[in-house]
Amino acid sequence: MAFRRRNKSYPFFSQEFLIQNHADIVFSLVIFILIGLMFETTAKTAILFIQPQYNISLMSADGEVTLYHYGWKDCATVLFYLCITIILHAVVQEYVLDKVNRRLHLSKSKNTKFNESGQLCVFYLVSSVWSLYVITTEGHLLHPSSLWENYPHVHLRFQVKFFYLTQLAYWIHALPELYFQKVRKEEIPRQLQYISLYLLHILAAYLLNLTRVGLVLLFLQYLSEMGFHLSRLFYFIDENHHKMFEMWSVGFVLTRMITLTLMFLAVGFGLARSENQTLDLETGNFNTLSIRLLVLSVVCFTQSWLLWKFFRFQLSRTRELRLEQAARKRAAAKQQMQRTVKRDTVGHHENGLLKAENGTSPRLKKIKTP
């Protein structure tokens, strides 16, 4: 299975060979793990990578229900789906984005941004639809109080735990992709910033048993980011598309406000009213004043930092537009002045007749009759 067109072959174990064939190597590793399911001696080990672990059966009004909690074995599951994500990344790049790039004939810098936005658009679209489905089926959309009631939310349904594991797998996979995609050095700090922020917030929600609040916040964040990258894709296709950026700007600010309001409502007020506010690692209870303040401060700092970057970018963009408009006006005025001076040197019109500079009309040449 070849994900890339091989224009040139490289020696084995070289850096170029690894970058060119990394998807095929990872695909072979996935096949190796799947083959392990076929044999009894290796099936127990292979299942650790494929199926979420730490499941328990509980009796409810609807019958027996299987729930999950987290543990160190989740690292193996995240590693397996990290490999799956690398393969899907290569498929989207090879069969969708590269074909579009060849038609658009973008520059190298725009090509890199187009690929980044294309990959993130696919991920944000799938994740936002998936998270909305989970929020709806879990009943959090119609009952917002369920986000903080009955804390700690140690036991998770399969779809909730699998969602968090795949989210961790995607953002961890983004780190080696910086090497595989040969991202420019000046772009690496920016991408490391948002990758680290996503990993920090998702891990905090997963380990602190704040998965319900995390689901809603991720849905809002992914919806906002999908709007930005869609706007950038349309801009690269046709540079006259600017209205989508204006719509995204409004949605971006609203998302920050809703996120802060929801965090203060769920963590600042909802969990503060809970009776059990003692740290207990065995039961998974992290509802203490210090942890709540730490969570709120991290979220508030992140949202404030995003708003600060957003407003700074908008101000610099407005300043650049003003300078550009002023330069255009000066250029137009200079061009008009040059036309006036050129016309005055030749002569000027007065009452329909061409007048010379001294005000006299030029003498007409007599036409000889045959």
N, C-alpha and C positions, 0 to 999 in steps of 0.2 A: 504493500500500500504506500504510494508515494504522494506526499502532500505538497511537495515543491518541484518545480521544473528544474532539472539538473542541467545547467548550462556548462558546468565544469565539475570534474570529479577531484576530490581532495584526498590526501592520504589519511588512513585510519588514525584515530586518536588525536587528530589535529583539531585546533580550535574551529577552523572553518568547517570541517566535517561534522563536528558536534552541532554547530549552529544550523547547518543545512539539513541535517537528518535527525534533529532532536525529537520531532513528532513521531517519526518511525521508531526510534529507540524506545520512547515512552509507550507507544502502542504495543511493541513486543513485550514490554514488562507487564502491561495489563493482560495480554493474552496468557502470559505465564501464570499470573495469579488466577485467572479463570480456569485454566487447565488444572490447577490445584484442587478445584472443587470436585473433580472427577474421581479422585482417589481418596479412600477413607483415611489414610495416614496424614494427608495434607489438607483435608477438607476443614478441619477445625481451625487450622492456622489461616487458611485462605478466607474463611468466613469472617475473620476479624477485620479484613480490609474492605469487605463488600457490604456487610450488614451492620447497622448501628447496634452497639452493645448495651449492656446494663438494662435489660428489660425485665419488668415484673408484671405479674397478673393480679389485678384487683377486681373485686366484685362491685358492681354498680347496679342501678335500677334497670339498665339496659342489658345486663348480663356481665360476662367476664370481659374486662378491658385490659389491653396490654399497654403499659406506660413505660417510659424510659427516663433515666437520669444520666448524668455525665460522669466520666472517669478518664483515667489515663489511656485506656484502650481506644478512645476516640481519636487519638493521634494517628493510629493505623488507618482508620476509616477516612480521615481527612487527607492522608497521604495518597490513598487510592483515588479519591475523587479529584485530588489535585492533578493526577496523571490524566484523568478523563477530561478535565478542564483544558489542559495543554493540547490534547488532541482536538477538542472542539474549537479551540482558538485557531489552530492551524487550518482546520476545515473552513471556518468562516473567512480567514485571510486568503486562502488559496482560491476558493470557489465563488466568493462574493466580492470581497474588497479589491483584490488584484484585478479582476475583470473590469470593475468600475473604474479603477485607476487608469487602466490602459485606454479607456475611452475619453476620460477627462483631460489627460495630458497635464497633470498638475506639476508644480515645481517640487523639488525635493523636500523643502520645509513643509509645504502644504500637504504633500503626500503623507508625511509622517503624522501630521495632525488629523488628516482624514482617516488613516488607519486606526489611530487611537479612538477617535469619536465613533467610528464604525463598530469597533469591538465593544466599547462601553455601551453603545446604544442597544446592541443585542442583549447584553447582560442586564442592563437596567430594565429593558422591556420585559424580559422573562421574569426577573426578580420582583418587579412591581406587580405584575399580574399574579405571580405565585403568592407573594405576601398578602395581597388583597384577598385572594381565595382562602388563605389560612385564617386571616382575621375574621372573615365572614363566617366560615364554618366553625370556628372556635367561639363565636358569639360575642366577640369584643366590639364589633361595630354597633350593635344594638344595645349593648350593656357596657358602657365605658368604665363603670365602677369595677368591673371584673379585672381591670388592669392592675389594681392594687389590693383587691380583696383576697382573703385566704392566702396571703403571703406567709411563707416562701412557696413559690411555684416550682417545687423540686421535680415533680413528675410531669413529664412532657409526653404528648402524643407523638406518634411516629412522624407525622408530617412536620411538626414543629422542630423536632430534633434534627431531622434530615435537612430541613431548610437551613438551620444554623451551621451544620457541618459543611454543606455545599458553599455557603457564604464564606466560611473560613478558608475552604479549599481554593475558592476563586481568588481571594485577595492575597493568599500566600503564593499562589501560582504567578501573580503579577510581578513578584520580585525576580524570579529567574527569567521572566519574559523581557525584562529590561536588558538582559544580556543577549537573549536569543534574537530579539528584534533590533539589536544594535542601536539602541536609543542614544542620541547625542548627549555628551556630558553636561551641557547646559540645561537639558531637559530632565535629567535624572533627579536633582533635588526637588523639583516641583512634583514629580510623580511619586517620589518617596514620601512626600508630605501627606498626600491624600490616601495613599496605601496604608501608611502607619496609622492615620486617624481612623480609617475604617476598621482595621484590625483591632485597635484599642477599644473602640466602642462596641464592636460585636463580641469580642472576648469578655468585656466587662458585663454586658447584658447576659451572656451565657453562663459565666461563672458565678455571678452574683444573683442568679435566679430572677433576673428582671427581663425574662424573655418576652413577656406580653407587651410591656412598654417598648422593648426593642423592636418588635415586629412593626408596630405602628410608626415608630420613628424611621425605620429603614424604608418603609413604604413611602413616606413623605419625602425622604431624602432622594430615593431612587427616582421618584416621579419628577422632582425638580431637576435633577441632573440629566435625566433623559431629555427634558425639554431643551436644555442648553446644548447638548451634543447633537440633537436633531437640528437645531437652528444652525449649528456650525456646519453640518453636512449639507444642508440646503444652501448655505452661503458659499461653500466651495463649488457646488454645482452651478449656481447662478449668484453672482456677487450683488445682484439687486435685491436679494431677499434680506431685508433688515427688520421687518415687522415682527418676525418670530423672536428676535432678540429682545424687543421691547416687551412682548408678552411674557417671555421667560423672566425678565427683570422683575416684573410685578409678582410672578409666582415665586421667585426666589426669596423676596422679602417676606411674603406671606408665609412661606414654609418656615423661615427662621422664627417668626412670631408664634406660629402654631406649635412648633417644637418646644420653645421655651415655656409657653403656656401649659402644654401637656406635661412637661417634666415637673413643673412646680405643682401642678394639680395632683399628679400621681405620686411623686416622691416627696415633695415638700409638704403636702397636706394629707394625701391618702395614707401613705405608710406612717406618717407621724401620728396618726390616730390609732394605729394598731396597738393592741394590748401587749404583745410580745415584742419587746425592743431590746433583747439581749443577744449578744453574739454567740451563735451556736454552730460550729462547723459540722457537727454530725447531722443535724437536721437541715442544714443549709440556710440558716437564718442570718442574714447580714443587715437586718433592720436596726441599725444603731444611728445615733445622731451624727457621729463623726463620719460614718460611711455615707450617709445621706448627703451631708454637706460636701463631701469629696465628689460624689457623683454629680451633684448639682453644679459645683464649681467647674468641673471638667466640661460638662455640657454647655454651660454658660460661656466659658472661655472659648470653646470651639465655635459656637454660634456667633459670638461677638467678633472673633477673628475673621470668620467668613464674611460677616457684614462689613467689617472694616476694609477687607480686600475688595469687596464688591463696590463700595462707595468710592474708594480710591481709584479703582479702574474707571468708574463712570466719570469721575471728575477729570482724570487725565484724558479720557476720550473726548469729553466736552471741550477741554482746552485745545486739543489737537484739531477738532472740527472748527473751532473759532479761528485758529491760526490759519487753517487751510482756506476758510472762506475769506479771511482778510487778504491772504496771498492772491486768491483768485480775483478779488476786487481790484487790488493794485495792478495785477497783470492786465485786467480789462481796461482800467483807466490809462495805463501806459500805452496799450495798443490803440485806444481811441485817440490819444494825444499824437501818436505817430501818424495816424491817418489824417488828422487835422493839419499837422505841419506839412505833410506831403502834398495835400490838396492846396494849401496856401502858396507853396513854392511854384506850383504850376499856374495857378490863377484861381479866381473865385467867380461864382455866378452871381449876376445881379439882373433882375427883371428878365430872366430867361436868356441873357446874353453872357458870354464868357468875357470877363474883364481881366485885364492884366494887373500887375501889382500897382502901377501908377494910376489906375482908374480908367485908362483909355481902352477902347475896344480894339482888338487886333484888326489890321486892314485886310479886307477880303480880297482874295486873288481873283482877277478877272478871267472869265472863261472865254477863250477865243472861239468865234463862230466860224464855221467852215466856209 
